[in-house]
Amino acid sequence: MSVSDLVKCLKAINACDEIEMELDEVLNWGYITDRHQLIQDAVALADQLLVMPNGQRDYKNERELSMQGFYVSCLESDGFGWLGGGIRLDKGIIAYG
């Protein structure tokens, strides 16, 4: 798996008529298994590609993603850093982490 796989998935979410637009809303709050399969796939890929095994952010992959027009931001943090990130799409935000 690579960042290009995640980009393809995110583009598919933007193009999917079955997924409703939730501007400024997280598309995958609640039970992930209740969400469209593309959203489930995007969360799984983001968890694997944007969070390193030691729990730190993968800045290289974040930059690659932003170069494709998908921007990553912090959704939740504490005194130690990020607890969860979000990827902004045309239809809303994919939470991961």
N, C-alpha and C positions, 0 to 999 in steps of 0.2 A: 504494500500500500504506500501511496505517496500523496503529497499535497495536491497533485493533479487529480487524484481520485476524489478527494474532498471537494475540490473546485467543481468537478463534474456533478457531484451530488448536490451541491448548493445551487448550481445553475438549474438542475432538474427541479428542485423545490420551487425556485422562482417561476419556472415555466409550467408547473403542474396546476391544472385547473381545480383539482380536488382539494388543494390546500388553500384555505382562505387567508386573505391578507390580515395581518394583526400588527399594523405599524406600531412601533415602539412597544410591542408586547412579545414576550417569550413564547415561541411556538411549541415548546416542549415542557411547560410546567405541568405538574401532575404526573400521572402514570405514563411513563414512556411507551409502554406497550399499547396504550390507547391512541397513540399518534400514528400518522401515516408512516409507512415503511421507509420512505425517503428521509423523513426526519429522524427516525431511529438510526438509520445508517449514518447520517451526518453527525449525530451525537457520538456514535461509536468511533468514527474516523477522527473527529476532533479530539476526543479523549486520548486516542493513541498517538496522534500526530502533534498536538499542541501542548501536551503535558509530558515532560520527560519522566523516566522511571523514578527519579528522585523527588518528583512532585513539583519541580521547577518548570517555569514556562519555557517553551522551545521558541526562542526569539527568531531563529532562522526560518522556521516554518511559518511563524506569524508574518514575517516580512514577505515570504513567498505568497501567502494568501492575500495580503494587502495589495501586492502588485497585480493581483487578478481582480481587484475591486471589492474584496470581502474584508472588512475591517474588524479587528478583534479589540474588545474593550473589557474592562473589569466589571463584573456584575455584583460581586460580593467580595469583601476583603476583611481582614482583621489586622492586628498589630504586626503579624509576621508576613503579610503580603496577600496575594490573591487567594480566594477560596474557590472562585468560579469565574469563568470568562464567558463572553458572548460574541457570536459572530453575527454582524448585521447583514441582513438580506433585504431584498425589496419587499418581501412579505412579512418581515418581522425579525426576530432575533433567535438564534439557536444557542441555548445555554449548554455549557460543557464544564467538565472539571470535577 
